[in-house]
Amino acid sequence: MYLPPVILFYAGNLNLLNEKNLLGVVGSRKCSKYAVQAMKKIFSQNVISHYVIVSGLAEGVDTLGHQIALANRGKTIAVLGTGLDCFYPRSNQGLQIELTKNNLVLSEYDSEIGPRKHHFVERNRIIAGLSQKLLVVEARLKSGSLITASLALQNNRDILAVPGNVNSSYSAGSNELIAAGCQPCLDERDVLGRIII
């Protein structure tokens, strides 16, 4: 991956990094009801059983990705933009603690380092580097999700995007990815297409 971290701190099950199918999931922090419905449709039991979900524990799409994995008894990895002893957003403190029990939380920052704006771009490169495929659920034209997609492309990863309403600013970035040749993701078949079941 581009600029790999010098060190990674972790809490939880480090063996999840040895799984061969890791699916990165990124999207808007203020996701729409449409994004929630799309994720519930795409993240079937088949998808959750074949992929470890990798995301950033941010509000919105990230949180939902982790929660859907847990609700379906799947596995998930959270990559933080803070140290492991910090909780950002504060509303995800319980979820972060839960993930350290049987799943995995990663950070390249010392335990007590809080959030900084540039940390989240740096975190995104780790999500892109860990994932074999990246799913962009919802993204504005200028967003961290598109930065992650760009980093994933640099790492020769497959990029999928959920098409959205052409009148919605939340979907402008993901629709642009599709227009540029990214694979549209409509349901589980688009995620599982290259896996022999």
C-alpha positions as CSV (number, residue, x, y, z in Angstrom):
1,M,0.0,0.0,0.0
2,Y,1.0,3.6,-0.4
3,L,3.0,4.9,2.6
4,P,2.3,2.0,5.0
5,P,2.2,2.8,8.7
6,V,5.5,2.4,10.6
7,I,3.5,0.8,13.5
8,L,0.0,-0.3,14.1
9,F,-1.6,-0.5,17.6
10,Y,-4.5,-2.9,18.0
11,A,-7.1,-4.2,20.4
12,G,-9.0,-7.4,19.7
13,N,-8.5,-10.3,17.3
14,L,-5.4,-9.7,15.2
15,N,-6.0,-12.9,13.2
16,L,-8.7,-11.0,11.3
17,L,-5.8,-9.5,9.3
18,N,-5.1,-12.9,7.9
19,E,-8.5,-13.3,6.3
20,K,-8.3,-13.3,2.5
21,N,-11.6,-11.4,1.8
22,L,-11.7,-7.9,3.3
23,L,-14.3,-5.5,2.1
24,G,-13.8,-1.8,2.8
25,V,-16.9,0.3,3.3
26,V,-17.0,4.1,3.2
27,G,-19.6,6.7,2.8
28,S,-21.2,9.8,4.2
29,R,-21.2,10.7,7.9
30,K,-24.7,12.1,7.5
31,C,-26.0,9.3,5.3
32,S,-29.5,9.3,3.9
33,K,-32.3,6.9,4.5
34,Y,-31.6,5.6,1.0
35,A,-28.0,4.7,2.0
36,V,-29.3,2.8,5.0
37,Q,-31.8,0.9,2.9
38,A,-29.1,0.1,0.2
39,M,-26.7,-1.2,2.8
40,K,-29.3,-3.5,4.4
41,K,-30.1,-4.9,0.9
42,I,-26.4,-5.3,-0.2
43,F,-25.1,-6.7,3.1
44,S,-26.9,-10.0,3.0
45,Q,-25.9,-13.0,5.2
46,N,-23.9,-14.3,2.2
47,V,-21.8,-11.1,2.0
48,I,-21.2,-10.9,5.7
49,S,-20.2,-14.6,5.8
50,H,-17.7,-14.1,3.0
51,Y,-16.2,-10.8,3.9
52,V,-14.6,-9.1,6.9
53,I,-16.0,-5.5,6.8
54,V,-13.3,-2.8,7.2
55,S,-14.4,0.7,7.9
56,G,-13.4,3.8,9.9
57,L,-15.9,3.9,12.9
58,A,-17.1,7.3,11.8
59,E,-20.8,8.3,12.1
60,G,-23.1,7.3,9.3
61,V,-22.1,4.6,6.8
62,D,-19.0,3.5,8.7
63,T,-21.0,2.8,11.9
64,L,-23.8,1.1,10.0
65,G,-21.3,-1.2,8.3
66,H,-19.8,-2.3,11.6
67,Q,-23.3,-2.7,13.1
68,I,-24.6,-4.8,10.3
69,A,-21.6,-7.1,10.5
70,L,-22.1,-7.6,14.2
71,A,-25.9,-8.1,13.9
72,N,-25.3,-10.9,11.3
73,R,-22.5,-12.5,13.4
74,G,-19.9,-11.4,10.9
75,K,-16.5,-10.0,11.5
76,T,-15.4,-6.4,11.2
77,I,-12.3,-4.2,11.5
78,A,-12.3,-0.6,12.6
79,V,-9.5,1.7,11.6
80,L,-9.4,4.8,13.9
81,G,-8.2,8.3,13.3
82,T,-7.4,8.6,17.0
83,G,-5.4,6.5,19.5
84,L,-7.1,3.4,20.9
85,D,-8.0,5.0,24.2
86,C,-10.0,7.8,22.5
87,F,-13.5,7.6,21.3
88,Y,-14.5,9.6,18.3
89,P,-17.3,10.2,17.8
90,R,-18.2,9.9,21.5
91,S,-21.5,8.2,20.5
92,N,-19.5,5.2,19.2
93,Q,-17.7,4.5,22.5
94,G,-19.9,1.4,23.2
95,L,-19.4,0.1,19.7
96,Q,-15.6,0.6,19.8
97,I,-15.4,-1.3,23.1
98,E,-17.6,-4.1,21.7
99,L,-15.3,-4.4,18.6
100,T,-12.3,-5.0,20.8
101,K,-13.9,-8.2,22.3
102,N,-14.1,-10.5,19.2
103,N,-13.3,-8.2,16.3
104,L,-10.5,-5.8,15.7
105,V,-9.7,-2.1,16.2
106,L,-6.5,-0.6,14.7
107,S,-4.7,2.7,14.9
108,E,-1.3,4.1,13.9
109,Y,-1.5,6.7,16.7
110,D,-0.4,6.4,20.3
111,S,-3.2,5.5,22.7
112,E,-4.2,8.9,24.0
113,I,-3.9,10.9,20.7
114,G,-7.2,12.6,19.9
115,P,-8.7,13.4,16.5
116,R,-6.9,15.7,14.0
117,K,-8.3,16.5,10.6
118,H,-5.3,15.0,8.7
119,H,-5.6,11.8,10.8
120,F,-8.7,10.8,8.9
121,V,-7.1,11.0,5.4
122,E,-4.2,9.0,6.8
123,R,-6.7,6.4,8.3
124,N,-8.3,6.1,4.9
125,R,-5.1,4.9,3.2
126,I,-5.1,2.0,5.7
127,I,-8.7,1.1,4.9
128,A,-7.8,1.1,1.2
129,G,-4.7,-0.9,1.8
130,L,-6.3,-3.6,3.9
131,S,-9.3,-4.2,1.6
132,Q,-9.5,-6.3,-1.5
133,K,-12.6,-4.4,-2.6
134,L,-13.9,-1.0,-1.6
135,L,-17.6,-0.2,-1.5
136,V,-18.5,3.5,-1.7
137,V,-22.1,3.8,-0.4
138,E,-22.6,7.5,-0.5
139,A,-20.2,10.3,-1.2
140,R,-20.2,14.0,-1.9
141,L,-18.0,15.4,-4.7
142,K,-15.4,16.5,-2.2
143,S,-15.3,13.8,0.5
144,G,-13.1,11.5,2.4
145,S,-14.9,8.6,0.7
146,L,-13.6,9.7,-2.7
147,I,-10.1,10.1,-1.3
148,T,-10.3,6.5,0.0
149,A,-11.5,5.4,-3.5
150,S,-8.6,7.1,-5.1
151,L,-6.1,5.5,-2.7
152,A,-7.7,2.1,-3.3
153,L,-7.3,2.6,-7.1
154,Q,-3.6,3.4,-6.5
155,N,-3.4,0.0,-4.6
156,N,-5.1,-1.8,-7.6
157,R,-8.2,-2.6,-5.6
158,D,-11.7,-3.2,-7.1
159,I,-14.0,-0.2,-6.4
160,L,-17.8,-0.6,-6.3
161,A,-20.2,2.3,-5.8
162,V,-23.9,2.4,-4.9
163,P,-25.7,4.5,-7.5
164,G,-27.8,7.3,-6.0
165,N,-30.4,10.0,-6.8
166,V,-28.9,12.3,-9.4
167,N,-30.4,15.3,-7.6
168,S,-28.8,14.4,-4.3
169,S,-25.5,16.0,-3.2
170,Y,-24.9,12.9,-1.1
171,S,-24.7,10.7,-4.2
172,A,-22.8,13.1,-6.5
173,G,-19.4,11.5,-5.7
174,S,-20.5,7.9,-6.0
175,N,-22.4,8.6,-9.3
176,E,-19.2,10.3,-10.6
177,L,-17.2,7.1,-9.8
178,I,-19.7,5.1,-11.8
179,A,-19.6,7.5,-14.7
180,A,-15.8,7.2,-14.6
181,G,-16.0,3.4,-15.0
182,C,-16.4,2.1,-11.4
183,Q,-18.6,-0.9,-11.0
184,P,-22.2,-0.1,-9.8
185,C,-23.3,-2.1,-6.8
186,L,-27.0,-2.9,-6.8
187,D,-27.1,-6.0,-4.6
188,E,-25.1,-8.9,-3.1
189,R,-24.3,-10.3,-6.5
190,D,-22.1,-7.3,-7.4
191,V,-20.1,-7.8,-4.2
192,L,-19.9,-11.6,-4.5
193,G,-19.4,-11.8,-8.3
194,R,-15.8,-12.9,-8.2
195,I,-16.1,-15.4,-5.4
196,I,-16.8,-19.0,-6.1
197,I,-19.3,-20.2,-3.5
